[in-house]
Structures are given as C-alpha cells and as structure tokens.
Amino acid sequence: MKNLEFKANCDSLHLLRQRLANLQAEHRRTMKQLDTYFNVPQGRLKLREINTDRAELIYYERSDLAESRYSNYQVCDISEPMAFKQIATMAWGVKIVVEKQRELWIFGDTRIHLDEVKNLGQFVELETVIRDQTEKEAQAEHQLVKDALGIKEEDLLSVSYSDLV
C-alpha cells in the first residue's frame, strides 16, 4: 500500500477541529494507541495496540524529509499482541515505545490524525491513501486538506514519533 503523508507540530488541536468541520471532514473516532517500535535493519516496524482491544503490526518505509512524502506500508492484524510483543522483543529488541491519544478524521481518501503524544505534545498527520485515484489526484486532495488546515511549511517534521521521543 502507498500513501502521501506528512507530520507537523500543532499549536491548537481545537483550531484544527474547527477547520476540519468547515472542510466537512468526518470525525470517525478517538482512541488510545501504544506503539512499540522494534529494532529492524531497514524501515520501521511497530506493534500498535489500540484501546487495549485491538492490535496491528505495521511496517513502513519512507524518506525523512520535512515535507509531504510517499510512504510504502503493510498492515497485519495481530490476534495475540502480548505473545507477539514478547517474541518480537526477544528477536529484535525494542527501540522505543510511543503512547498517544489520536483522533481520526476522514476527508475523501485522506486520513487526518490529531495526536496528543505523551512527553512530546500535539501534532497533526495527513495520510492520503493512493487507491483508485492517480498520484496527481491524490496530490491535489492532499494539498487541499493541507491548505484548509493552514499547515505551514516550518511546522512540518521529517521524522517519526519514535525518533522524537
């Protein structure tokens, strides 16, 4: 799977919620996420535990640029997260654990995440999933949402939460 994404610092989640409502984005849910990143030779591999009742393994590769960039990723549901975490920890070791509360909003093929990350602060992420549209159409939607939220270039981050903690 492939998406076009960015992460940015955020001064006001309240203001972004207002802008998302004006854009007519749909608030899907708010959840607690615990991301355990493992030491792997390339890319990033994390076990994401969601609201203590669901878990998925996520592998992704992307450049570390402070701009919108493409990411290739795979997601797999994990039915026994504790056992998986124990095995993965023995095999690779834990790099870092990131704890956050995330609001998921949707506009078209774009997922908007409003994140409050423990010990880091507030952030916004955009992920425009490339499915049935062309890359040019995905770029246009991505830019439309970015503009509607008023994201400034100087707020963009180049790295993962795992690198910031």
mmCIF file of the C-alpha atoms, coordinates in Angstrom:
data_MODEL
# 
_entry.id   MODEL 
# 
loop_
_atom_site.group_PDB 
_atom_site.id 
_atom_site.type_symbol 
_atom_site.label_atom_id 
_atom_site.label_alt_id 
_atom_site.label_comp_id 
_atom_site.label_asym_id 
_atom_site.label_entity_id 
_atom_site.label_seq_id 
_atom_site.pdbx_PDB_ins_code 
_atom_site.Cartn_x 
_atom_site.Cartn_y 
_atom_site.Cartn_z 
_atom_site.occupancy 
_atom_site.B_iso_or_equiv 
_atom_site.pdbx_formal_charge 
_atom_site.auth_seq_id 
_atom_site.auth_comp_id 
_atom_site.auth_asym_id 
_atom_site.auth_atom_id 
_atom_site.pdbx_PDB_model_num 
ATOM 1   C CA . MET A 1 1   ? 0.000   0.000   0.000  1.00 0.00 ? 1   MET A CA 1 
ATOM 2   C CA . LYS A 1 2   ? 1.140   3.548   -0.637 1.00 0.00 ? 2   LYS A CA 1 
ATOM 3   C CA . ASN A 1 3   ? 0.193   6.943   0.710  1.00 0.00 ? 3   ASN A CA 1 
ATOM 4   C CA . LEU A 1 4   ? 1.268   10.568  0.602  1.00 0.00 ? 4   LEU A CA 1 
ATOM 5   C CA . GLU A 1 5   ? 1.845   11.868  4.098  1.00 0.00 ? 5   GLU A CA 1 
ATOM 6   C CA . PHE A 1 6   ? 3.286   14.473  6.413  1.00 0.00 ? 6   PHE A CA 1 
ATOM 7   C CA . LYS A 1 7   ? 3.517   15.138  10.136 1.00 0.00 ? 7   LYS A CA 1 
ATOM 8   C CA . ALA A 1 8   ? 3.517   18.644  11.658 1.00 0.00 ? 8   ALA A CA 1 
ATOM 9   C CA . ASN A 1 9   ? 3.696   20.360  15.013 1.00 0.00 ? 9   ASN A CA 1 
ATOM 10  C CA . CYS A 1 10  ? 0.367   21.759  16.141 1.00 0.00 ? 10  CYS A CA 1 
ATOM 11  C CA . ASP A 1 11  ? -0.313  24.735  18.393 1.00 0.00 ? 11  ASP A CA 1 
ATOM 12  C CA . SER A 1 12  ? -4.073  24.186  18.662 1.00 0.00 ? 12  SER A CA 1 
ATOM 13  C CA . LEU A 1 13  ? -5.990  20.958  18.099 1.00 0.00 ? 13  LEU A CA 1 
ATOM 14  C CA . HIS A 1 14  ? -9.146  22.955  18.850 1.00 0.00 ? 14  HIS A CA 1 
ATOM 15  C CA . LEU A 1 15  ? -8.481  25.235  15.853 1.00 0.00 ? 15  LEU A CA 1 
ATOM 16  C CA . LEU A 1 16  ? -7.793  22.226  13.611 1.00 0.00 ? 16  LEU A CA 1 
ATOM 17  C CA . ARG A 1 17  ? -11.087 20.632  14.697 1.00 0.00 ? 17  ARG A CA 1 
ATOM 18  C CA . GLN A 1 18  ? -12.911 23.797  13.619 1.00 0.00 ? 18  GLN A CA 1 
ATOM 19  C CA . ARG A 1 19  ? -11.127 23.782  10.269 1.00 0.00 ? 19  ARG A CA 1 
ATOM 20  C CA . LEU A 1 20  ? -11.907 20.089  9.776  1.00 0.00 ? 20  LEU A CA 1 
ATOM 21  C CA . ALA A 1 21  ? -15.597 20.789  10.477 1.00 0.00 ? 21  ALA A CA 1 
ATOM 22  C CA . ASN A 1 22  ? -15.531 23.633  7.924  1.00 0.00 ? 22  ASN A CA 1 
ATOM 23  C CA . LEU A 1 23  ? -13.954 21.237  5.410  1.00 0.00 ? 23  LEU A CA 1 
ATOM 24  C CA . GLN A 1 24  ? -16.792 18.790  6.208  1.00 0.00 ? 24  GLN A CA 1 
ATOM 25  C CA . ALA A 1 25  ? -14.332 16.091  7.214  1.00 0.00 ? 25  ALA A CA 1 
ATOM 26  C CA . GLU A 1 26  ? -15.871 13.262  9.221  1.00 0.00 ? 26  GLU A CA 1 
ATOM 27  C CA . HIS A 1 27  ? -14.702 12.514  12.772 1.00 0.00 ? 27  HIS A CA 1 
ATOM 28  C CA . ARG A 1 28  ? -14.557 8.711   12.979 1.00 0.00 ? 28  ARG A CA 1 
ATOM 29  C CA . ARG A 1 29  ? -13.220 8.007   16.469 1.00 0.00 ? 29  ARG A CA 1 
ATOM 30  C CA . THR A 1 30  ? -10.816 8.890   19.248 1.00 0.00 ? 30  THR A CA 1 
ATOM 31  C CA . MET A 1 31  ? -8.503  6.163   20.503 1.00 0.00 ? 31  MET A CA 1 
ATOM 32  C CA . LYS A 1 32  ? -5.522  5.462   22.692 1.00 0.00 ? 32  LYS A CA 1 
ATOM 33  C CA . GLN A 1 33  ? -2.579  3.931   20.861 1.00 0.00 ? 33  GLN A CA 1 
ATOM 34  C CA . LEU A 1 34  ? 0.548   2.308   22.215 1.00 0.00 ? 34  LEU A CA 1 
ATOM 35  C CA . ASP A 1 35  ? 3.191   1.886   19.502 1.00 0.00 ? 35  ASP A CA 1 
ATOM 36  C CA . THR A 1 36  ? 6.127   -0.404  20.261 1.00 0.00 ? 36  THR A CA 1 
ATOM 37  C CA . TYR A 1 37  ? 8.896   0.101   17.693 1.00 0.00 ? 37  TYR A CA 1 
ATOM 38  C CA . PHE A 1 38  ? 11.342  -2.739  17.134 1.00 0.00 ? 38  PHE A CA 1 
ATOM 39  C CA . ASN A 1 39  ? 14.971  -2.590  16.019 1.00 0.00 ? 39  ASN A CA 1 
ATOM 40  C CA . VAL A 1 40  ? 14.959  -3.636  12.372 1.00 0.00 ? 40  VAL A CA 1 
ATOM 41  C CA . PRO A 1 41  ? 17.682  -3.216  9.709  1.00 0.00 ? 41  PRO A CA 1 
ATOM 42  C CA . GLN A 1 42  ? 15.580  -1.021  7.428  1.00 0.00 ? 42  GLN A CA 1 
ATOM 43  C CA . GLY A 1 43  ? 12.312  0.866   7.537  1.00 0.00 ? 43  GLY A CA 1 
ATOM 44  C CA . ARG A 1 44  ? 10.231  0.938   10.693 1.00 0.00 ? 44  ARG A CA 1 
ATOM 45  C CA . LEU A 1 45  ? 8.324   -1.903  12.329 1.00 0.00 ? 45  LEU A CA 1 
ATOM 46  C CA . LYS A 1 46  ? 5.839   -1.300  15.129 1.00 0.00 ? 46  LYS A CA 1 
ATOM 47  C CA . LEU A 1 47  ? 3.174   -3.129  17.039 1.00 0.00 ? 47  LEU A CA 1 
ATOM 48  C CA . ARG A 1 48  ? 0.221   -0.795  17.520 1.00 0.00 ? 48  ARG A CA 1 
ATOM 49  C CA . GLU A 1 49  ? -2.129  -1.611  20.389 1.00 0.00 ? 49  GLU A CA 1 
ATOM 50  C CA . ILE A 1 50  ? -5.412  0.275   20.042 1.00 0.00 ? 50  ILE A CA 1 
ATOM 51  C CA . ASN A 1 51  ? -7.668  0.886   23.082 1.00 0.00 ? 51  ASN A CA 1 
ATOM 52  C CA . THR A 1 52  ? -6.309  -2.357  24.622 1.00 0.00 ? 52  THR A CA 1 
ATOM 53  C CA . ASP A 1 53  ? -8.741  -4.396  22.478 1.00 0.00 ? 53  ASP A CA 1 
ATOM 54  C CA . ARG A 1 54  ? -7.085  -4.467  19.075 1.00 0.00 ? 54  ARG A CA 1 
ATOM 55  C CA . ALA A 1 55  ? -3.563  -4.685  17.679 1.00 0.00 ? 55  ALA A CA 1 
ATOM 56  C CA . GLU A 1 56  ? -1.839  -4.498  14.325 1.00 0.00 ? 56  GLU A CA 1 
ATOM 57  C CA . LEU A 1 57  ? 1.686   -4.862  13.053 1.00 0.00 ? 57  LEU A CA 1 
ATOM 58  C CA . ILE A 1 58  ? 2.769   -2.026  10.770 1.00 0.00 ? 58  ILE A CA 1 
ATOM 59  C CA . TYR A 1 59  ? 5.885   -1.945  8.602  1.00 0.00 ? 59  TYR A CA 1 
ATOM 60  C CA . TYR A 1 60  ? 6.708   1.158   6.586  1.00 0.00 ? 60  TYR A CA 1 
ATOM 61  C CA . GLU A 1 61  ? 9.453   2.790   4.584  1.00 0.00 ? 61  GLU A CA 1 
ATOM 62  C CA . ARG A 1 62  ? 9.636   6.475   3.749  1.00 0.00 ? 62  ARG A CA 1 
ATOM 63  C CA . SER A 1 63  ? 12.182  9.217   3.423  1.00 0.00 ? 63  SER A CA 1 
ATOM 64  C CA . ASP A 1 64  ? 12.903  11.501  6.358  1.00 0.00 ? 64  ASP A CA 1 
ATOM 65  C CA . LEU A 1 65  ? 12.059  14.815  4.720  1.00 0.00 ? 65  LEU A CA 1 
ATOM 66  C CA . ALA A 1 66  ? 10.176  17.723  6.295  1.00 0.00 ? 66  ALA A CA 1 
ATOM 67  C CA . GLU A 1 67  ? 7.599   17.785  3.503  1.00 0.00 ? 67  GLU A CA 1 
ATOM 68  C CA . SER A 1 68  ? 4.801   15.677  2.077  1.00 0.00 ? 68  SER A CA 1 
ATOM 69  C CA . ARG A 1 69  ? 6.366   12.379  1.044  1.00 0.00 ? 69  ARG A CA 1 
ATOM 70  C CA . TYR A 1 70  ? 5.378   8.943   -0.153 1.00 0.00 ? 70  TYR A CA 1 
ATOM 71  C CA . SER A 1 71  ? 5.302   6.009   2.217  1.00 0.00 ? 71  SER A CA 1 
ATOM 72  C CA . ASN A 1 72  ? 5.055   2.314   1.379  1.00 0.00 ? 72  ASN A CA 1 
ATOM 73  C CA . TYR A 1 73  ? 3.492   0.253   4.134  1.00 0.00 ? 73  TYR A CA 1 
ATOM 74  C CA . GLN A 1 74  ? 1.907   -3.044  5.120  1.00 0.00 ? 74  GLN A CA 1 
ATOM 75  C CA . VAL A 1 75  ? -0.538  -3.670  7.980  1.00 0.00 ? 75  VAL A CA 1 
ATOM 76  C CA . CYS A 1 76  ? -1.409  -7.014  9.579  1.00 0.00 ? 76  CYS A CA 1 
ATOM 77  C CA . ASP A 1 77  ? -3.926  -7.667  12.381 1.00 0.00 ? 77  ASP A CA 1 
ATOM 78  C CA . ILE A 1 78  ? -2.369  -9.361  15.416 1.00 0.00 ? 78  ILE A CA 1 
ATOM 79  C CA . SER A 1 79  ? -4.721  -11.570 17.432 1.00 0.00 ? 79  SER A CA 1 
ATOM 80  C CA . GLU A 1 80  ? -2.289  -12.171 20.325 1.00 0.00 ? 80  GLU A CA 1 
ATOM 81  C CA . PRO A 1 81  ? -0.419  -8.893  20.832 1.00 0.00 ? 81  PRO A CA 1 
ATOM 82  C CA . MET A 1 82  ? 1.201   -9.761  24.168 1.00 0.00 ? 82  MET A CA 1 
ATOM 83  C CA . ALA A 1 83  ? 2.676   -13.001 22.835 1.00 0.00 ? 83  ALA A CA 1 
ATOM 84  C CA . PHE A 1 84  ? 3.762   -11.273 19.635 1.00 0.00 ? 84  PHE A CA 1 
ATOM 85  C CA . LYS A 1 85  ? 5.392   -8.416  21.580 1.00 0.00 ? 85  LYS A CA 1 
ATOM 86  C CA . GLN A 1 86  ? 7.296   -10.889 23.732 1.00 0.00 ? 86  GLN A CA 1 
ATOM 87  C CA . ILE A 1 87  ? 8.609   -12.807 20.713 1.00 0.00 ? 87  ILE A CA 1 
ATOM 88  C CA . ALA A 1 88  ? 9.458   -9.665  18.733 1.00 0.00 ? 88  ALA A CA 1 
ATOM 89  C CA . THR A 1 89  ? 11.260  -8.186  21.731 1.00 0.00 ? 89  THR A CA 1 
ATOM 90  C CA . MET A 1 90  ? 13.387  -11.324 22.045 1.00 0.00 ? 90  MET A CA 1 
ATOM 91  C CA . ALA A 1 91  ? 14.094  -11.380 18.292 1.00 0.00 ? 91  ALA A CA 1 
ATOM 92  C CA . TRP A 1 92  ? 14.753  -7.684  17.567 1.00 0.00 ? 92  TRP A CA 1 
ATOM 93  C CA . GLY A 1 93  ? 14.657  -5.744  20.806 1.00 0.00 ? 93  GLY A CA 1 
ATOM 94  C CA . VAL A 1 94  ? 12.500  -2.706  21.492 1.00 0.00 ? 94  VAL A CA 1 
ATOM 95  C CA . LYS A 1 95  ? 13.702  0.595   20.048 1.00 0.00 ? 95  LYS A CA 1 
ATOM 96  C CA . ILE A 1 96  ? 11.136  2.849   21.757 1.00 0.00 ? 96  ILE A CA 1 
ATOM 97  C CA . VAL A 1 97  ? 7.515   2.943   22.924 1.00 0.00 ? 97  VAL A CA 1 
ATOM 98  C CA . VAL A 1 98  ? 5.251   5.839   21.933 1.00 0.00 ? 98  VAL A CA 1 
ATOM 99  C CA . GLU A 1 99  ? 1.963   6.489   23.721 1.00 0.00 ? 99  GLU A CA 1 
ATOM 100 C CA . LYS A 1 100 ? -0.655  8.794   22.240 1.00 0.00 ? 100 LYS A CA 1 
ATOM 101 C CA . GLN A 1 101 ? -4.285  9.726   22.007 1.00 0.00 ? 101 GLN A CA 1 
ATOM 102 C CA . ARG A 1 102 ? -5.409  10.009  18.392 1.00 0.00 ? 102 ARG A CA 1 
ATOM 103 C CA . GLU A 1 103 ? -8.487  11.498  16.776 1.00 0.00 ? 103 GLU A CA 1 
ATOM 104 C CA . LEU A 1 104 ? -9.167  10.039  13.349 1.00 0.00 ? 104 LEU A CA 1 
ATOM 105 C CA . TRP A 1 105 ? -10.868 12.275  10.797 1.00 0.00 ? 105 TRP A CA 1 
ATOM 106 C CA . ILE A 1 106 ? -11.586 11.358  7.166  1.00 0.00 ? 106 ILE A CA 1 
ATOM 107 C CA . PHE A 1 107 ? -11.879 13.538  4.077  1.00 0.00 ? 107 PHE A CA 1 
ATOM 108 C CA . GLY A 1 108 ? -12.137 11.579  0.820  1.00 0.00 ? 108 GLY A CA 1 
ATOM 109 C CA . ASP A 1 109 ? -9.090  9.283   0.725  1.00 0.00 ? 109 ASP A CA 1 
ATOM 110 C CA . THR A 1 110 ? -7.231  11.332  3.337  1.00 0.00 ? 110 THR A CA 1 
ATOM 111 C CA . ARG A 1 111 ? -6.894  10.274  6.962  1.00 0.00 ? 111 ARG A CA 1 
ATOM 112 C CA . ILE A 1 112 ? -6.272  13.199  9.294  1.00 0.00 ? 112 ILE A CA 1 
ATOM 113 C CA . HIS A 1 113 ? -4.798  12.344  12.693 1.00 0.00 ? 113 HIS A CA 1 
ATOM 114 C CA . LEU A 1 114 ? -4.908  14.819  15.562 1.00 0.00 ? 114 LEU A CA 1 
ATOM 115 C CA . ASP A 1 115 ? -2.405  13.432  18.049 1.00 0.00 ? 115 ASP A CA 1 
ATOM 116 C CA . GLU A 1 116 ? -1.523  14.184  21.646 1.00 0.00 ? 116 GLU A CA 1 
ATOM 117 C CA . VAL A 1 117 ? 1.742   12.321  22.183 1.00 0.00 ? 117 VAL A CA 1 
ATOM 118 C CA . LYS A 1 118 ? 2.905   11.640  25.728 1.00 0.00 ? 118 LYS A CA 1 
ATOM 119 C CA . ASN A 1 119 ? 6.006   13.697  26.572 1.00 0.00 ? 119 ASN A CA 1 
ATOM 120 C CA . LEU A 1 120 ? 6.057   15.315  23.096 1.00 0.00 ? 120 LEU A CA 1 
ATOM 121 C CA . GLY A 1 121 ? 2.986   17.481  22.572 1.00 0.00 ? 121 GLY A CA 1 
ATOM 122 C CA . GLN A 1 122 ? 0.359   17.975  19.868 1.00 0.00 ? 122 GLN A CA 1 
ATOM 123 C CA . PHE A 1 123 ? 0.704   17.035  16.224 1.00 0.00 ? 123 PHE A CA 1 
ATOM 124 C CA . VAL A 1 124 ? -1.289  16.632  13.041 1.00 0.00 ? 124 VAL A CA 1 
ATOM 125 C CA . GLU A 1 125 ? -0.677  13.955  10.415 1.00 0.00 ? 125 GLU A CA 1 
ATOM 126 C CA . LEU A 1 126 ? -2.167  13.670  6.958  1.00 0.00 ? 126 LEU A CA 1 
ATOM 127 C CA . GLU A 1 127 ? -2.154  10.374  5.061  1.00 0.00 ? 127 GLU A CA 1 
ATOM 128 C CA . THR A 1 128 ? -3.711  10.431  1.610  1.00 0.00 ? 128 THR A CA 1 
ATOM 129 C CA . VAL A 1 129 ? -4.089  6.782   0.646  1.00 0.00 ? 129 VAL A CA 1 
ATOM 130 C CA . ILE A 1 130 ? -3.481  6.070   -3.024 1.00 0.00 ? 130 ILE A CA 1 
ATOM 131 C CA . ARG A 1 131 ? -6.173  3.600   -4.051 1.00 0.00 ? 131 ARG A CA 1 
ATOM 132 C CA . ASP A 1 132 ? -8.380  4.235   -7.044 1.00 0.00 ? 132 ASP A CA 1 
ATOM 133 C CA . GLN A 1 133 ? -7.059  7.676   -7.945 1.00 0.00 ? 133 GLN A CA 1 
ATOM 134 C CA . THR A 1 134 ? -3.932  8.755   -9.775 1.00 0.00 ? 134 THR A CA 1 
ATOM 135 C CA . GLU A 1 135 ? -0.965  10.164  -7.892 1.00 0.00 ? 135 GLU A CA 1 
ATOM 136 C CA . LYS A 1 136 ? -1.829  13.584  -9.323 1.00 0.00 ? 136 LYS A CA 1 
ATOM 137 C CA . GLU A 1 137 ? -5.390  13.348  -7.941 1.00 0.00 ? 137 GLU A CA 1 
ATOM 138 C CA . ALA A 1 138 ? -4.021  12.178  -4.573 1.00 0.00 ? 138 ALA A CA 1 
ATOM 139 C CA . GLN A 1 139 ? -1.584  15.105  -4.506 1.00 0.00 ? 139 GLN A CA 1 
ATOM 140 C CA . ALA A 1 140 ? -4.416  17.551  -5.243 1.00 0.00 ? 140 ALA A CA 1 
ATOM 141 C CA . GLU A 1 141 ? -6.597  16.177  -2.415 1.00 0.00 ? 141 GLU A CA 1 
ATOM 142 C CA . HIS A 1 142 ? -3.622  16.125  -0.045 1.00 0.00 ? 142 HIS A CA 1 
ATOM 143 C CA . GLN A 1 143 ? -2.804  19.762  -0.811 1.00 0.00 ? 143 GLN A CA 1 
ATOM 144 C CA . LEU A 1 144 ? -6.456  20.810  -0.469 1.00 0.00 ? 144 LEU A CA 1 
ATOM 145 C CA . VAL A 1 145 ? -6.628  19.362  3.066  1.00 0.00 ? 145 VAL A CA 1 
ATOM 146 C CA . LYS A 1 146 ? -3.208  20.775  3.976  1.00 0.00 ? 146 LYS A CA 1 
ATOM 147 C CA . ASP A 1 147 ? -4.301  24.248  2.829  1.00 0.00 ? 147 ASP A CA 1 
ATOM 148 C CA . ALA A 1 148 ? -7.680  24.010  4.589  1.00 0.00 ? 148 ALA A CA 1 
ATOM 149 C CA . LEU A 1 149 ? -5.912  23.198  7.860  1.00 0.00 ? 149 LEU A CA 1 
ATOM 150 C CA . GLY A 1 150 ? -3.491  26.094  7.434  1.00 0.00 ? 150 GLY A CA 1 
ATOM 151 C CA . ILE A 1 151 ? -0.391  23.936  7.845  1.00 0.00 ? 151 ILE A CA 1 
ATOM 152 C CA . LYS A 1 152 ? 2.810   25.962  7.477  1.00 0.00 ? 152 LYS A CA 1 
ATOM 153 C CA . GLU A 1 153 ? 5.966   24.520  5.920  1.00 0.00 ? 153 GLU A CA 1 
ATOM 154 C CA . GLU A 1 154 ? 8.017   25.432  9.001  1.00 0.00 ? 154 GLU A CA 1 
ATOM 155 C CA . ASP A 1 155 ? 5.776   23.213  11.172 1.00 0.00 ? 155 ASP A CA 1 
ATOM 156 C CA . LEU A 1 156 ? 6.466   20.065  9.122  1.00 0.00 ? 156 LEU A CA 1 
ATOM 157 C CA . LEU A 1 157 ? 8.575   17.328  10.722 1.00 0.00 ? 157 LEU A CA 1 
ATOM 158 C CA . SER A 1 158 ? 10.936  14.977  8.955  1.00 0.00 ? 158 SER A CA 1 
ATOM 159 C CA . VAL A 1 159 ? 10.896  12.029  11.360 1.00 0.00 ? 159 VAL A CA 1 
ATOM 160 C CA . SER A 1 160 ? 8.676   9.567   13.177 1.00 0.00 ? 160 SER A CA 1 
ATOM 161 C CA . TYR A 1 161 ? 7.455   9.986   16.755 1.00 0.00 ? 161 TYR A CA 1 
ATOM 162 C CA . SER A 1 162 ? 9.874   7.163   17.558 1.00 0.00 ? 162 SER A CA 1 
ATOM 163 C CA . ASP A 1 163 ? 12.751  9.474   16.612 1.00 0.00 ? 163 ASP A CA 1 
ATOM 164 C CA . LEU A 1 164 ? 11.399  12.399  18.636 1.00 0.00 ? 164 LEU A CA 1 
ATOM 165 C CA . VAL A 1 165 ? 10.836  10.656  21.971 1.00 0.00 ? 165 VAL A CA 1 
# 
